[in-house]
């Protein structure tokens, strides 16, 4: 099976493989693919920088 998504994040760490990634639908611009590592990084950034 060769239909795995590839991570589309601009700041993806080159040391980490871009697959597997999951496709996330977006209302504003279609969809994008993100791997688990980038998703975790984004989640932690949002969680840590959220105003109280």
C-alpha positions in Angstrom: 0.0 0.0 0.0 1.7 3.2 -1.2 -1.0 5.8 -0.4 0.4 7.0 2.9 0.2 10.7 3.5 3.4 12.8 3.8 3.7 15.5 6.5 3.3 19.0 4.9 4.5 21.1 7.9 7.1 23.7 6.9 9.1 23.3 10.1 9.2 19.5 10.0 12.4 18.1 11.5 14.5 16.6 8.7 15.7 13.8 11.0 12.1 12.5 11.3 10.4 10.6 8.4 7.5 12.5 6.9 5.4 9.4 6.8 3.0 8.3 8.2 0.9 11.4 8.5 -2.8 12.0 8.8 -4.8 14.3 6.6 -6.8 16.9 8.5 -9.7 18.7 6.7 -9.7 22.5 7.1 -12.6 24.8 6.4 -10.5 27.7 5.2 -8.1 26.0 2.7 -9.0 22.4 2.0 -6.8 20.1 4.0 -3.2 19.4 5.1 -1.2 16.4 6.2 0.7 16.3 9.5 2.7 13.6 11.2 2.3 12.6 14.8 5.6 14.3 15.9 4.6 17.7 14.4 1.1 17.4 15.7 2.5 16.8 19.2 4.8 19.8 18.8 1.9 22.0 17.7 -0.3 20.8 20.5 2.3 21.5 23.1 3.1 24.9 21.7 -0.6 25.9 21.7 -1.1 24.4 25.2 2.0 26.2 26.7 1.3 29.5 25.1 -2.4 29.7 25.7 -3.4 32.8 27.7 -4.9 32.1 31.1 
